Amino acid sequence: MIKRFIVICITIISSAAFAQQGTGSPYSFYGIGSLKFNGTVENRSMGGIGVYLDSIHVNLRNPASYAGKNVEAFPFDGESRPVKFTVAGTMSDVTLKSNSGEAKTNSTIFDYIAMSIPVGKFGFGFGLMPYTSVGYKLDDINSDGFLVNRYNGEGGVNRVFAGLGYQVTDKLSFGVDFNYNFGNIQNTGLEIKYTPEGDLVQYQTSEFNRSDLSGLNFNFGVAYKTMINDKLELSTTLTYAPESKLKSDNIRSFSTVSLDATTLEISGVSSEIDADLEAQNLDRTDLTLPSTLSFGAGIGEPQSWFVGAEYTFQNSSNFSNPVFSNQISAFENSSKVAIGGFYIPDYKAFSGYFKRIVYRAGFNFSNTGLVIKDESINEFGMSFGLGLPVGNRSLFSNANLGVEFGRRGTTNQNLIQENFVNFNVSLSLSSRWFKQKKYN
């Protein structure tokens, strides 16, 4: 049963990894796309908090998690920590609601693959995850019911990271992630003209834009844990990512196209002209990745329960994209509040599988930083999850399932409200690779 479940998880995650579109959000039109959640399914199932750090799960929100105390239980016997591996994917169902009607969309995306390796008091982590995702199809219909503009976009920014953590004392650790961001964003705009009789003009105009993005940034993290009495442990975390730059190489072209009269899709291209972006100093531009500060605290009984809260602030008002600027949108500073936790009935239980399952829940509220037609785009979400023990009990491995219900945006000013359901699945595997030989 467990082996079949693992095969199913890997199949779903593999399908997500090769999916071409990771979002169906119209809000991914703005900036460099919709920001993806930076964390594991375990974090996401607890409202998105990254406060809880342990020695058997990868925590992608804080590089201080790469370090940690040795695990006392067998087979580590207080001599080492496990090598940790995790991989995940997400499937999303979204209902797009406006004042004029509703539409459905869905997407599948690879979330991350990461590994953490202990090296004495140090810990080394590395992996790959999406940073932003672009995927939209927007139609502009006039008062007569005619389609006059169509916009399509795809792509996004991915992130390869490597990090190092150090255990200063049994209570204090810190770390840093080095992130290389890369990817491309492609946008197509089609203007549709009609004759006075309402027939399609033979030739239409299409605009194509592509930006290839790359750049480095850093994320610093600190974690402090201490027992405040015989049972309760206090956890506090702090992360900070300084402002950084993304290099953008841009191209733009205009095409004369013909359309299919039924679908209004492009059926042929008769001519194409490349825009001279160099003359406008737009062929190579810099985009600012805003600084981000996050801090949190939580309390709980080790291996039994935990409750925590986290606040994140991002200086996103500094963001600008000179290639795709428009008059109706802007950016303001963003913030997020997340609260969540977990409960384990009895992690030592020899009988009763459900007693060893980790039950997670949480919620969050955020101002995304995007402002359209003077309306701030906010987001709310509730999440639930299960951590299912798999394989040998001594290896502390889990298959994690999560579901998130949420809402993004508003129908004010003829905007779009997204009601979404995200299904998350991951494998979190740990094992002992290094064991010192002992001789009598």
PyMOL commands that set and color helices and strands:
alter all, ss='L'
color gray80, all
select helices_A, chain A and resi 2-17+26-29+41-45+63-66+278-280+316-318+322-324+353-356+393-395+412-414
alter helices_A, ss='H'
color red, helices_A
select strands_A, chain A and resi 34-35+83-98+101-119+122-141+147-167+172-191+204-227+233-241+244-259+266-274+284-289+292-301+305-314+329-331+334-343+358-372+375-390+397-409+417-431
alter strands_A, ss='S'
color yellow, strands_A
deselect
rebuild
show_as cartoon
